[in-house]
Amino acid sequence: MAKAACIFCEIVAGTIPAYVVLDAPHAVAFLDHRPLFPGHVLLVPREHFAVLTDVPPALLGPLFESAQHLARAVEAALGAEGTFVAMNNRVSQSVAHLHVHVVPRRRKDGLKGFFWPRNPYRSDAEMEETRAAIVEALGG
């Protein structure tokens, strides 16, 4: 059940705007507003689950198929050499709604271990261009 104070539930419901790249029956993915690098996507299940261990087994396959699809799309859309795909469970989880990070990576991009410098978008237009490129790479 969705919690009223959950910003991700509000994004899923459409009450808070986001740069959505994937809108599927089981999940929604959107650009992180504080990206590690432009193209950093957050994938969230539509239903509110705080952590991975709360997710029903039947949802895990579709959720991670979407993560796989997003990883391919982010690489293709941004010319990335790879991706970093991760999630936090409680510790370092800034929003208590399960979310999978899909981050474009390039060699020598400055991301080392768990020191994550933030590289914001220069403008809303750049954010929209990035969103549109990922949507196109997803086939949408």
N, C-alpha and C positions, 0 to 999 in steps of 0.2 A: 504494500500500500504506500502511495506517495506521501511524503511528509510535506506539510504546507511550507516549511522554511527551506526546502531543498531547491537550490537554484537550478540544478540539472533537471529535476522534475518539472520545473517551470519552463525550462527551455524545451523539453519534450512536449509539454502541453501547448507550446506556442505563446505563452504569456510573457516570456522574456525573449527578445530577439537574439538570434545567433547566426553566424555564418555557417549554415548547415551544408554538409557535403554528402551526407547519406541519410535517407529517411526510409527505414525499412520497418516491416511489421513488428520486429522484435527489438530494434535498436535505432538510435539516432547518433550521427557523428557530426561534429562541428569543429571549427577552428578554435584552438585555445586562445583566449584573449591575452595571455601572457606567455607567448610561445618561447620554447628553447630556440627554435629557428622558424622562419616563416614556413607554413605547411604543417606545423604541429597540430595534429588532430586528436580530439578526445572522442572515444566511442563509448556510449552509455546504453545500458539496457533501458527500454521504455519503462519497465516496472522498477520501482525503487528497491534496490538491494544495496546494503551498505558495503559489503565486502564479498570477495570471491566465494567464500564458504557458504554464503547465504543463497547463491544462485542455484536454482533447480538444475539437475543434470541435463534435462531435455533442452535447456536454453544455452548450455555451454557450447555445443557444436555450432549452432547458428551464430552465436556471438563471436566465436573465434574464426569462423569462416568470414565474417564481416571484417574482422581485424586483418586477416590475410589479404582480403580483397583491397582494403584500404592501404596496406603496406605496398602492394604492387602499384596502386594508383598514385600514391604520394611519390614513389620513386619515379614513375613515368612522367607525372605532371611537372615535377620540379627538377628533373635531371639529376636526382640524388643517386649516390653510389650505393646506398642501403638505407635501412631504417633501424631505429631503436624502438622496440615495442615493450611496454612495461606497464605495471600497475602497482599501486601501493594498497595495503590493507591496514587501515587505521593509522599506523605511524606514517607521517608525512602525507597523509591523505587530506588535501585542503578542502575537499567537499566530500561529505560522508554518503556518497552515492558511487557505487562501483564505476570506475572509468578506466579505459585502456588508452594509454598514450601511444600514438604512432607518430614518430618524429623522424623527419628526413635527416640523413647523415651523409657527410662527406669526409674523406680522410683529412686529418689536421683541421677539423672544424672547431676545435677548442673544447669539445665535450670530453671530459676525462673523469672516469670513475663516476662519482655521484656529485661532483661539482658542476652545477648546471647554470651557466650564464644565460640570462634572458636576452633575446634578440627581438625586440618588438617590431611590429609592422610600422613602416614610415607613415602610412595613411590608411584611411578606410578604403580608399581605392585599391591600394596594394593588397589589402586583406580580401577584398571582393575578387580581384584578379586571381589570387591564389585559390580561393574557394572555387571559382569557375573552372580553373585548370584541373583541380582534383575531381570535380563533378564530371568533367568531360572525360578524364582518364578512367573514371568508374563506368563510363558508358552511358551517362545520363545527360 
